[in-house]
Amino acid sequence: MGISISNISKSYKNVKALQDISFEVKPNELFGLIGPDGAGKTTLFRILTTLLFPDHGTATVAGFDVVGDYKEIRKNVGYMPGRFSLYQDLTVEENLNFFATIFGTTIDENYDLIKDIYVQIEPFKDRRAGKLSGGMKQKLALSCALIHKPKVLFLDEPTTGVDPVSRKEFWEMLKRLQQKGITILVSTPYMDEAALCDRVALIQDGRILQIDTPKAIVKHYPKPIYNVRSDNMYQLITNLKDYEFNHSVYPFGEFVHYTDSRTDFNPTELQHYLESKNLKNIEIHETDATIEDTFMELAK
């Protein structure tokens, strides 16, 4: 079962955390909510998991209303918050048994669902949760969120602060869970993780900027993008921002992503301009747009 959200709004004093949010997550879909800190991702998750009431609008999760059917929703969803929130003074096994007991089940009853994850943390089952590495904490938290076999799984920035290897393993685990019929809504500030989702919603300042498949979002980027590099990257960024025809200038790894305001842009002209600023070893070549480029363009 999926998720349906219609005109959800939420404010804290004078801050509008969510502004008329509407979208649907299809059953068995891996849906990404992509945006920076403060975009409204956690507020939306808390509403959908019945930890907060919306000011306006309606939402259903697995067919249940987030206000009227909150007890049923809590039985049918798993929630992994961004901050590690398990009992750090309990062992791995004690945490799992505790959450299983709360939901009236056992580790053995739903072991098939978590076995791919649990085999990685089982060697540390007698270690206190607070002593685990970041990646192991993440796997334990996911196991606890799955122990009651939820229909919908909410993961709020699950890979923040986790090493690249553990991040890759985590997304592989999500794909396997999706194959078992679980609808997954995951939020992340990492734009590269968006490509791993079936569809994504780009969110900024409590508003949805765009919803589509990752490929479709990138495909419709409106301008050619160029990788630009030189021997002095700080000066390069400054000079590009001062260039009268620049449309956008963003650092991107070892390059700067540059777009021009003209339709007849000539890279040679830009090179001559940068050489006039005494920059050396200049490199300019066209590159493919990314989700991050699209997000920066929409958020301007």
C-alpha positions in Angstrom: 0.0 0.0 0.0 1.2 3.5 -0.8 1.0 7.1 0.5 -1.3 9.9 -0.5 -0.7 13.5 0.5 -3.0 16.4 -0.3 -2.2 20.1 0.5 -0.3 19.4 3.7 0.9 22.5 5.5 2.7 23.0 8.8 4.1 26.0 10.6 6.2 26.6 13.7 5.4 30.0 15.0 6.3 32.2 12.0 8.2 29.6 10.1 6.3 27.7 7.3 7.9 24.2 7.4 5.5 22.8 4.8 3.5 24.7 2.2 0.7 22.9 0.4 2.6 19.6 -0.2 0.8 17.2 -2.4 2.1 13.9 -4.0 1.5 10.2 -4.1 3.9 7.3 -3.4 2.8 4.2 -5.3 2.6 0.8 -3.6 5.9 -1.0 -3.6 7.7 2.1 -4.8 11.1 3.4 -3.6 10.4 7.1 -3.4 13.1 9.7 -2.5 12.5 13.1 -0.9 15.5 15.1 -1.8 16.5 18.4 -0.3 18.9 20.2 2.0 18.7 20.6 5.8 15.7 22.7 6.7 13.7 21.9 3.6 10.8 20.3 5.5 11.7 16.6 5.1 11.6 15.6 8.7 8.4 17.6 9.4 6.7 15.7 6.6 7.9 12.4 7.9 6.7 13.1 11.4 3.2 13.9 10.1 3.1 10.8 8.0 4.2 8.7 11.0 1.6 10.4 13.2 4.1 12.2 15.5 2.8 15.6 14.4 -0.6 16.9 13.2 -0.7 19.0 10.0 -2.2 22.5 10.2 -4.0 21.9 7.0 -4.5 19.2 4.4 -5.0 15.4 4.5 -2.7 12.4 4.1 -3.2 8.6 4.1 -0.6 5.9 4.7 -1.3 2.3 3.7 -5.0 3.4 3.3 -5.2 4.9 6.8 -5.8 8.6 7.7 -2.8 10.2 9.6 -5.2 11.8 12.1 -8.2 9.6 12.5 -6.4 6.2 12.1 -3.1 7.0 13.8 -3.2 3.7 15.9 -3.5 1.6 12.7 -0.7 3.6 11.0 1.7 2.9 13.9 1.0 -0.8 13.5 1.7 -0.8 9.8 4.7 1.5 9.3 8.4 1.3 10.2 10.2 4.6 11.0 13.9 5.2 11.2 14.6 8.7 12.3 17.7 10.7 11.2 19.3 10.6 14.6 20.1 7.2 16.2 17.4 6.8 18.7 17.7 3.2 20.0 18.6 2.4 23.6 22.4 2.8 23.7 22.8 1.0 27.0 21.1 -2.2 25.6 22.8 -4.7 23.5 22.0 -5.3 19.8 19.9 -8.4 20.7 18.2 -6.7 23.6 17.1 -3.8 21.3 15.7 -6.1 18.7 13.8 -8.2 21.3 12.5 -5.0 22.9 11.0 -3.7 19.7 9.7 -7.1 18.7 7.9 -7.3 22.0 6.3 -3.9 21.6 4.7 -5.0 18.4 3.7 -8.4 19.7 6.1 -10.4 17.6 9.5 -12.1 17.9 12.8 -11.9 16.0 12.2 -15.5 14.8 8.8 -14.7 13.4 10.0 -12.1 11.0 13.6 -13.2 10.7 13.2 -13.8 6.9 12.6 -10.1 6.5 15.7 -8.9 8.4 18.1 -11.8 7.9 20.2 -10.1 5.1 20.8 -7.2 7.6 21.0 -9.2 10.8 23.7 -11.6 9.6 26.0 -8.5 9.4 25.4 -7.4 13.0 24.9 -10.8 14.6 28.6 -11.1 15.5 28.0 -8.0 17.7 24.7 -9.1 19.2 26.1 -8.8 22.8 27.7 -5.4 22.2 25.9 -2.3 23.5 24.3 -0.3 20.8 26.1 2.9 21.9 29.5 1.1 21.1 28.6 0.2 17.6 30.1 1.9 14.5 28.0 4.3 12.5 27.3 1.7 9.8 26.3 -1.0 12.4 24.0 1.5 14.2 22.3 2.1 10.9 21.8 -1.6 10.3 20.5 -2.2 13.8 18.0 0.8 13.5 16.8 -0.6 10.2 16.3 -4.1 11.7 14.3 -2.6 14.5 12.1 -0.6 12.1 11.4 -3.8 10.1 10.9 -6.3 13.0 7.1 -6.1 12.8 7.0 -6.5 9.0 5.6 -3.0 8.1 3.8 -2.2 4.9 5.4 1.2 4.6 9.0 2.1 5.6 10.0 5.7 6.4 13.8 6.4 6.5 14.8 10.0 7.4 18.3 10.7 6.1 19.5 7.2 7.0 22.9 7.5 5.5 24.0 10.9 6.9 27.4 10.6 8.5 27.9 7.0 7.2 31.0 6.0 5.2 30.6 5.4 1.4 30.9 1.6 1.7 28.1 1.4 4.3 26.0 3.8 2.2 26.3 1.6 -0.8 25.4 -1.5 1.2 22.4 0.3 2.7 20.9 1.1 -0.6 21.4 -2.4 -1.8 19.4 -3.6 1.3 16.6 -1.1 0.4 16.4 -2.6 -3.1 16.0 -6.1 -1.6 13.3 -4.9 0.8 11.4 -3.3 -2.1 11.4 -6.7 -3.8 9.6 -8.1 -0.7 6.7 -5.7 -1.3 7.5 -2.9 1.1 6.7 0.7 0.1 9.7 2.9 1.0 9.9 6.6 1.4 13.5 7.8 2.1 14.8 11.3 2.5 18.4 12.4 1.9 20.4 15.5 1.4 22.8 13.5 -0.9 21.8 14.3 -4.5 23.7 11.3 -5.9 21.4 9.0 -3.9 18.4 10.3 -5.9 19.4 8.3 -8.9 18.8 5.1 -6.8 15.1 5.9 -6.4 12.2 5.0 -8.7 10.9 8.6 -8.4 12.0 11.6 -6.4 10.5 14.8 -5.1 12.9 17.8 -4.9 11.9 19.9 -1.9 13.1 23.3 -0.7 11.7 25.7 1.9 8.7 23.5 2.4 7.7 23.4 -1.2 7.9 20.7 -3.8 10.0 21.9 -6.8 9.6 18.9 -9.1 8.5 15.2 -9.0 9.6 12.7 -11.6 12.0 9.8 -12.3 15.7 10.7 -11.8 16.3 10.3 -15.6 13.4 12.5 -16.6 14.5 15.3 -14.2 18.0 15.3 -15.6 16.8 15.0 -19.2 14.8 18.3 -19.0 17.6 20.4 -17.7 17.3 23.5 -19.8 20.9 24.4 -20.7 24.2 22.8 -21.7 26.5 22.5 -18.7 30.3 22.8 -18.9 33.0 21.5 -16.6 35.6 24.3 -16.0 38.9 23.9 -14.3 42.1 25.9 -13.9 45.2 26.1 -11.7 43.5 28.5 -9.2 40.0 27.3 -8.5 39.1 30.1 -6.1 40.0 32.8 -8.6 38.2 30.8 -11.3 34.9 30.8 -9.4 35.3 34.5 -8.7 36.1 35.3 -12.4 33.2 33.2 -13.7 30.7 34.9 -11.4 32.0 38.2 -12.7 31.6 37.2 -16.3 28.7 39.2 -17.8 27.1 36.2 -19.6 27.1 33.7 -16.7 23.8 32.0 -15.9 25.0 29.8 -13.1 28.3 29.0 -11.4 28.6 26.1 -8.9 31.6 24.2 -7.5 31.2 20.5 -8.4 34.0 18.2 -7.2 37.2 19.0 -9.0 35.4 21.2 -11.5 33.1 24.2 -11.6 29.7 23.7 -13.3 29.1 26.6 -15.6 26.0 27.6 -17.7 25.9 30.5 -20.0 23.0 32.9 -20.5 23.3 32.9 -24.3 22.0 30.3 -26.7 25.1 30.7 -29.0 27.7 30.2 -26.3 31.3 29.6 -27.5 33.6 28.0 -25.0 36.6 29.5 -26.8 35.4 33.0 -25.9 35.1 32.0 -22.3 38.7 30.6 -22.4 40.0 33.9 -23.7 38.2 35.7 -21.0 39.7 33.5 -18.3 43.2 33.8 -19.8 42.9 37.6 -19.7 42.4 37.1 -15.9 45.9 35.3 -15.8 44.4 31.9 -15.1 46.5 29.0 -16.4 45.8 25.3 -17.4 42.2 26.1 -18.2 40.0 23.2 -19.2 36.5 23.6 -20.5 34.3 20.7 -21.8 30.6 20.0 -21.9 29.2 17.5 -19.3 25.9 15.8 -18.4 23.5 17.5 -16.0 22.9 15.9 -12.6 20.1 15.9 -10.1 22.1 18.5 -8.1 22.3 20.8 -11.1 18.6 20.5 -11.6 17.9 21.2 -7.9 20.2 24.3 -7.9 18.4 25.6 -11.1 15.0 25.1 -9.6 15.9 26.6 -6.3 17.3 29.8 -7.8 
